Amino acid sequence: MLVVVLVVLAVVGLIGSAWTLRSLVATPTTQARLVAQGHRLMEVTAASSPDPLRMQGYFPEGEFFTFILAGIGLARLANLGLYPDLDAHTRAVFLAGALRTLEGIDTAQVQDRFGRIDTLEYGVFYRGWRLALLNAIVAAGETRLVDEQTTEAKAILDAVDSSRSGWVEGYPGAYWPCDTVVGLAAATEALPGQAAPVVRRWLGLTTPTDVSGLLPHRVDATGRVLEGPHGSSQSLIQTFVPTLLAIAGQSESAQWTSFTTSFLARELGVVAFREWPSGQHGVGNVDSGPLIMGLSLSASAVGLAAARANGDQRLALALDREVEWLALGVTTRGLRTYALGLLPVGEAFIFWAKTTPMGVESDSASITVMWWLWALAFTLPALLLLGISVGRRRAPKMTAQLPENDDQQCHETPKRHSQGLVWDADSGR
């Protein structure tokens, strides 16, 4: 029975080892893979698909994020400037898919979850991400939405500019800084000239008071910090804040360095982002998902987008390879799935992160990538099985033969004695 168990473990381990090495040496993100993932998310967000609503059962924005992140990624692939080698037909298909996701979030079913807010209807979370999608669609060539894009950007700029604290509600009575950062960055991308003075004022109001130099996770209407930085929200902030710092003429590297210093970790060889800053401990939440040794899967997936946005090519490559390894990226029938297709919203996050344009190259975070050593760990059952097999072959064999029974021994003894005696008639012996 032990041998059977070891054989099974050896086979599984060797497959895991081969998969790990493949993830290490293969190019993690190619245009072909992104296209295959785009086709997969076209299915996920199709009008007849139950997946977006099913994702709502996992966390409060599950349906919204499935639509919005898939749509932004599809629009990016449709953008001739970002993917010039993609054929015109595929770009048109993906642009149509992005427009379909815009329809998906513009339903009462989705909008009503965010509540009515006087300052900005449905809140800056909904409006900011929606504008980010509009920006991507317009950049891909859908000029019919330029007026709507402009109107949305002005509404967000007005809401931020009229806020005494600099923060705008994401839900009624609730303020998460990452939501304002996303919305303000989207408005800045749409209307950079009008946004510049608003951004400069906003930066003066929201200067971080935390020793890490990072924006908090949650505040009240006055800007008072209710919760310090979290990895799950901070990774989103670091994806969008470079747009704000750049238009204000401020250095982007200090924020990124502070984030990676406080939150980037290596546990068991895997490079990932913590939910809590170094030295602090806490439990997971609806945003972070389950924590593994303090590491957040959501912060790490979004961290790939943040690394790309900040031009940290080395970290982006490491996280990209780990996503392929841990999330089991597989292409079948022209569709690329992750996590066996069981969590479409997770696939949408990966798609959005992988299509995030790479920023101007910057100094890389100090990391040592060692996750490939798991390939050796996976081979241990096979090595143990081989050792047992060799040990058995080299074991000494017992060759001594025992008599068949006691009677045979009794009869044979005198016979052997008599064979040793000779009768001499002359001597009487």
C-alpha positions in Angstrom: 0.0 0.0 0.0 2.9 2.4 0.9 4.4 1.8 -2.5 1.1 2.6 -4.3 0.8 5.9 -2.4 4.4 6.8 -3.2 3.9 6.0 -6.9 0.9 8.4 -7.0 2.7 11.1 -5.1 5.7 10.7 -7.3 3.6 11.1 -10.5 1.8 14.1 -9.1 5.1 15.6 -7.9 6.9 15.1 -11.2 4.0 16.8 -13.0 4.2 19.7 -10.5 7.9 19.9 -11.0 7.6 20.0 -14.8 4.9 22.7 -14.5 7.0 24.8 -12.2 10.0 24.6 -14.5 7.8 25.4 -17.5 6.5 28.5 -15.8 10.0 29.6 -15.0 11.5 29.3 -18.5 8.4 30.1 -20.7 7.5 33.7 -21.7 4.7 34.4 -19.2 2.6 36.8 -21.3 2.5 36.8 -25.1 0.0 38.4 -27.4 -1.4 35.0 -28.3 -2.1 34.2 -24.7 -3.7 37.5 -24.1 -5.9 37.0 -27.2 -6.9 33.6 -25.9 -7.8 35.1 -22.5 -9.7 37.8 -24.2 -11.9 35.2 -26.0 -12.4 33.5 -22.7 -13.6 36.7 -21.0 -15.8 37.5 -24.0 -17.7 34.3 -23.1 -17.7 35.1 -19.4 -19.3 38.6 -20.0 -21.7 37.5 -22.8 -25.3 38.5 -22.3 -26.3 34.9 -21.6 -23.4 34.2 -19.2 -24.3 33.6 -15.5 -20.7 34.1 -14.4 -20.7 37.9 -13.5 -23.8 37.5 -11.2 -22.4 34.3 -9.8 -19.2 36.2 -8.8 -21.4 38.6 -6.8 -21.8 35.9 -4.3 -18.1 36.0 -3.5 -17.8 39.7 -2.6 -19.9 42.9 -2.9 -18.4 44.1 -6.2 -18.0 40.7 -7.8 -20.3 41.3 -10.7 -19.1 44.8 -11.3 -15.4 43.9 -11.3 -16.0 40.9 -13.6 -17.5 43.3 -16.2 -15.2 46.3 -15.7 -11.9 44.6 -15.6 -12.6 42.3 -18.5 -13.9 45.3 -20.5 -10.8 47.4 -19.8 -8.5 44.5 -20.9 -10.6 43.9 -24.1 -10.5 47.6 -25.0 -6.7 47.6 -24.5 -6.2 44.7 -26.8 -8.4 46.5 -29.4 -6.1 49.6 -29.1 -4.0 49.7 -32.3 -1.4 51.8 -30.4 -0.9 49.2 -27.7 -1.1 46.0 -29.9 -0.2 47.0 -33.5 0.3 43.4 -34.6 -3.3 42.3 -33.8 -5.4 41.9 -36.8 -8.3 44.4 -37.5 -11.0 41.7 -37.1 -9.9 40.6 -33.7 -9.6 44.2 -32.5 -13.2 44.9 -33.7 -14.5 41.8 -31.9 -12.8 42.8 -28.7 -14.0 46.4 -28.9 -17.5 45.1 -29.3 -16.9 43.0 -26.2 -15.7 46.0 -24.2 -18.9 47.9 -25.2 -20.9 44.9 -24.0 -19.3 45.1 -20.6 -20.2 48.8 -20.4 -23.8 47.8 -21.0 -23.4 45.2 -18.2 -22.6 47.7 -15.5 -25.1 50.3 -16.7 -28.0 48.3 -15.3 -30.1 49.2 -12.3 -29.2 45.8 -10.8 -25.5 46.9 -10.6 -25.9 50.6 -10.0 -28.4 50.3 -7.2 -25.9 48.4 -5.1 -23.8 51.6 -4.7 -26.6 53.7 -3.4 -27.7 57.3 -4.1 -25.0 59.9 -3.2 -25.7 63.6 -3.7 -22.1 64.6 -4.4 -21.6 62.0 -7.1 -24.5 59.7 -8.0 -23.6 56.0 -7.3 -20.3 57.2 -5.7 -16.7 57.6 -6.9 -16.0 53.9 -6.9 -18.6 53.1 -9.5 -18.1 56.3 -11.5 -14.3 56.2 -11.4 -14.0 52.6 -12.7 -16.7 53.3 -15.3 -14.7 56.3 -16.5 -11.6 54.1 -16.7 -13.5 51.7 -19.0 -14.8 54.6 -21.1 -11.2 55.9 -21.4 -10.0 52.5 -22.7 -12.9 52.2 -25.1 -12.4 55.7 -26.5 -8.6 55.1 -26.8 -9.4 52.0 -28.9 -11.2 54.2 -31.4 -14.8 54.4 -30.2 -15.1 58.2 -30.7 -18.9 58.2 -30.3 -18.3 58.1 -26.5 -16.0 61.1 -26.3 -18.8 63.5 -25.1 -19.9 61.0 -22.4 -16.2 60.5 -21.4 -15.8 64.3 -21.0 -19.0 64.7 -19.0 -18.0 61.9 -16.6 -14.5 63.3 -16.1 -15.8 66.8 -15.3 -18.3 65.3 -12.8 -15.5 63.5 -10.9 -13.2 66.5 -11.0 -16.0 68.7 -9.6 -16.7 66.2 -6.8 -13.1 66.0 -5.8 -12.5 69.7 -6.0 -15.5 70.5 -3.8 -14.5 68.0 -1.1 -12.9 69.7 1.9 -11.0 66.6 2.8 -10.1 65.6 -0.7 -12.0 62.3 -0.4 -15.3 61.4 -2.1 -17.8 58.8 -1.0 -17.6 55.4 -2.6 -20.7 54.2 -0.8 -23.1 56.3 1.2 -21.2 57.6 4.2 -18.1 55.5 3.4 -14.8 56.8 2.2 -12.0 54.6 0.8 -9.0 56.6 -0.5 -8.3 54.0 -3.3 -11.7 54.8 -4.8 -10.9 58.5 -5.1 -7.5 57.8 -6.5 -8.9 55.6 -9.2 -11.6 58.1 -10.1 -9.3 61.1 -10.1 -6.7 59.2 -12.2 -9.3 58.3 -14.7 -10.5 61.9 -14.9 -6.9 63.1 -15.3 -6.4 60.7 -18.2 -9.5 62.0 -19.9 -8.9 65.7 -19.2 -5.3 66.3 -18.2 -5.4 70.1 -18.6 -8.5 70.6 -16.5 -7.3 68.0 -14.0 -3.9 69.4 -13.2 -4.9 72.1 -10.7 -7.4 69.8 -9.1 -4.8 67.2 -8.6 -2.3 69.6 -7.1 -4.9 70.8 -4.6 -5.8 67.2 -3.8 -2.2 66.2 -3.2 -1.9 69.1 -0.7 -5.0 68.0 1.2 -4.2 64.3 1.3 -0.5 64.2 2.2 0.0 60.9 4.0 0.5 61.2 7.7 1.4 57.5 8.1 5.1 56.9 8.8 5.3 54.8 5.7 4.3 57.7 3.5 1.4 55.8 2.1 -2.3 56.7 1.9 -4.7 55.0 4.4 -7.2 52.3 3.7 -10.2 54.0 5.1 -11.1 57.5 6.3 -14.1 59.5 7.5 -15.7 62.5 5.8 -13.2 64.8 7.5 -10.2 62.8 6.3 -9.4 61.3 9.7 -7.7 58.0 9.3 -9.9 55.0 10.4 -7.6 52.3 9.1 -4.0 52.5 8.0 -2.6 51.2 4.7 -3.7 47.7 3.6 -2.0 45.7 0.8 -5.3 45.1 -1.1 -6.2 48.7 -1.5 -2.6 50.0 -1.6 -1.8 47.9 -4.7 -4.7 49.6 -6.4 -3.5 53.0 -5.3 0.0 52.3 -6.6 -1.5 51.3 -10.0 -3.2 54.7 -10.5 -1.2 57.2 -8.4 1.6 57.5 -10.9 -0.8 59.3 -13.2 -1.5 61.9 -10.5 2.0 62.4 -9.5 3.2 62.7 -13.0 0.7 65.5 -13.9 1.7 67.3 -10.7 5.4 67.1 -11.6 6.2 65.0 -8.5 8.5 61.9 -8.3 6.7 58.6 -8.5 9.6 56.5 -7.1 9.2 57.5 -3.4 5.6 56.1 -3.2 6.6 52.9 -5.0 9.6 52.4 -2.8 7.6 52.9 0.4 5.0 50.4 -0.8 7.4 47.7 -1.7 9.5 48.2 1.4 6.4 47.9 3.7 4.4 45.3 1.9 6.5 43.2 -0.5 7.6 39.9 1.1 9.1 36.5 0.2 7.6 33.5 2.0 8.7 30.0 1.0 10.5 31.5 -2.0 7.3 33.1 -3.4 7.4 36.9 -3.9 4.0 38.4 -3.0 2.4 41.3 -1.2 1.2 41.3 2.4 -2.2 42.6 3.4 -0.6 44.2 6.5 2.6 46.2 6.6 5.8 44.5 7.7 5.7 43.9 11.5 2.0 44.0 11.7 -0.4 41.1 11.8 -4.1 40.8 11.1 -6.8 38.6 9.6 -8.0 38.6 6.0 -11.1 40.4 4.9 -13.5 40.6 1.9 -11.0 42.6 -0.1 -7.8 40.7 0.7 -9.3 37.2 0.6 -7.8 34.4 2.7 -4.3 35.2 3.8 -1.5 32.6 3.5 1.3 33.4 5.9 0.1 37.0 5.8 0.2 37.2 2.0 -2.8 38.3 0.0 -3.7 36.8 -3.3 -5.7 39.8 -4.4 -3.0 42.3 -3.4 -0.4 40.2 -5.3 -2.6 39.9 -8.5 -3.3 43.7 -8.5 0.4 44.1 -7.5 1.3 42.9 -11.0 -0.6 45.8 -12.4 1.1 48.2 -10.0 4.5 46.9 -10.9 3.8 47.4 -14.6 2.4 50.9 -14.0 5.5 51.9 -12.1 7.9 50.4 -14.6 9.3 47.8 -12.2 10.0 45.3 -14.9 11.9 42.8 -12.8 9.1 42.5 -10.2 6.4 42.5 -12.9 8.1 39.6 -14.6 8.5 37.7 -11.3 4.8 38.2 -10.4 3.7 37.4 -13.9 5.6 34.0 -13.9 4.1 33.2 -10.4 0.6 33.9 -11.7 1.1 31.5 -14.5 2.5 28.9 -12.1 0.1 29.2 -9.2 -3.1 30.1 -11.1 -2.6 27.3 -13.6 -2.8 29.2 -16.8 -3.9 26.8 -19.6 -5.1 27.4 -23.2 -7.6 24.9 -24.6 -9.7 25.4 -27.8 -8.4 28.9 -28.1 -9.5 30.0 -24.6 -7.1 30.7 -21.8 -8.3 30.0 -18.3 -6.9 30.4 -14.8 -7.7 28.4 -11.7 -9.6 25.9 -14.0 -12.1 28.6 -14.9 -13.7 28.3 -11.4 -13.3 32.0 -10.5 -14.0 34.3 -13.5 -13.6 37.5 -11.5 -10.1 36.3 -10.6 -9.4 35.7 -14.3 -10.6 39.3 -15.0 -8.2 40.7 -12.5 -5.3 38.8 -14.1 -6.4 39.9 -17.5 -6.5 43.6 -16.5 -3.2 43.3 -14.7 -1.4 41.7 -17.6 -2.7 44.3 -20.1 -1.8 47.3 -17.9 0.7 49.3 -20.0 4.3 49.2 -18.7 5.3 52.6 -17.3 8.7 54.2 -17.7 11.4 51.8 -16.4 12.2 52.5 -12.8 14.5 51.0 -10.2 13.3 47.5 -9.3 12.2 46.5 -5.8 14.9 44.5 -3.9 13.7 40.9 -4.3 15.3 37.5 -4.5 13.2 35.1 -6.6 13.4 31.5 -5.4 9.9 30.0 -6.1 11.4 27.8 -8.8 13.0 25.7 -5.9 9.6 24.2 -5.5 10.4 22.1 -8.6 13.0 20.3 -6.4 10.5 19.9 -3.6 8.0 18.3 -5.9 10.5 15.6 -6.9 11.0 14.4 -3.4 8.4 11.6 -3.5 9.9 10.3 -6.7 13.4 10.4 -5.2 12.1 8.5 -2.1 10.5 5.9 -4.3 13.7 5.5 -6.3 15.7 5.1 -3.1 13.4 2.4 -1.8 13.6 0.6 -5.1 17.4 0.7 -5.3 17.6 -0.3 -1.7 15.5 -3.4 -2.3 17.6 -4.5 -5.2 20.8 -4.2 -3.3 19.6 -6.1 -0.1 21.6 -9.4 0.5 19.8 -12.6 -0.3 19.6 -15.5 2.3 20.9 -18.7 0.5 21.2 -21.2 3.4 18.9 -24.3 2.8 17.2 -26.1 5.6 16.3 -29.8 5.4 12.8 -30.5 4.4 12.0 -32.3 7.7 13.5 -33.9 10.8 13.0 -37.5 9.6 15.1 -36.8 6.5 17.9 -35.5 8.7 17.7 -38.6 11.0 17.9 -41.0 8.1 20.6 -39.2 6.3 23.1 -38.8 9.2 23.8 -42.5 9.6 24.0 -42.8 5.8 26.7 -40.2 5.7 28.5 -41.9 8.5 28.3 -45.3 6.9 29.7 -43.8 3.7 32.7 -42.8 5.7 33.4 -46.4 6.9 35.1 -49.2 5.1 34.9 -53.0 6.2 38.2 -54.8 6.2 37.6 -58.6 6.3 41.3 -59.5 7.1 41.6 -57.2 10.0 38.1 -57.6 11.1 37.6 -53.9 10.9 
